[in-house]
Structure formats: C-alpha cells, structure tokens
Amino acid sequence: EVAAYAAELGRALDAGRFVDFYASKGWRVGRSPMRDWCAAVRNWLRDNASPVATPPQKIAAAPRDPLDALPPPTAAERWGGLDNA
C-alpha cells in the first residue's frame, strides 16, 4: 500500500524502509500511535527529499570608500591642533 500511495503521488519511495522504520517503533510517532500513515508518507518524502541544487550566486563586493585607505588621524588632528600650554 505504501509503494502504491507513493506512486500515486508520483514520487519514488523505498517503501520497505518506511515500513521497517515505523514497524520497529510499533507504528508510533513519539509516544502516540500513528493516526494517518498517508500523512506520515508525505512527511517522509518531504523530509528525505534531496534539496534542489541552485548555483551559487556571486555577491557583489561593496564599493570601497577611498577614505578607508588613509592612515588614522593623529591626536593633534583629532583635537583640532590644540596646544597643551
């Protein structure tokens, strides 16, 4: 039934693996008995789907500020050239 349902959805599924997995757990999800195996199949397919490969996108470098290349100001320049008189 599991393989037929997956075929009806148009998806490939290792039905034996699905059945063995839930049979080993007593057809329970957590502590609760499984209510809807069809929903469990859909979740199984969704969770085990291969992610669609998307090509990496180039990230444009931020424009450089020409002032970043300048050395930091001296103390006299920061304080407006005040003398310690």
Residue, then its C-alpha position, 0 to 999 in steps of 0.5 A: e500500500v505504501a509503494a502504491y500511495a507513493a506512486e500515486l503521488g508520483r514520487a519514488l519511495d523505498a517503501g520497505r524502509f518506511v515500513d521497517f522504520y515505523a514497524s520497529k517503533g510499533w507504528r508510533v510517532g513519539r509516544s502516540p500511535m500513528r493516526d494517518w500513515c498517508a500523512a506520515v508518507r508525505n512527511w517522509l518524502r518531504d523530509n528525505a527529499s534531496p534539496v534542489a541544487t541552485p548555483p551559487q550566486k556571486i555577491a557583489a563586493a561593496p564599493r570601497d570608500p577611498l577614505d578607508a585607505l588613509p592612515p588614522p588621524t593623529a591626536a593633534e588632528r583629532w583635537g583640532g591642533l590644540d596646544n597643551a600650554 
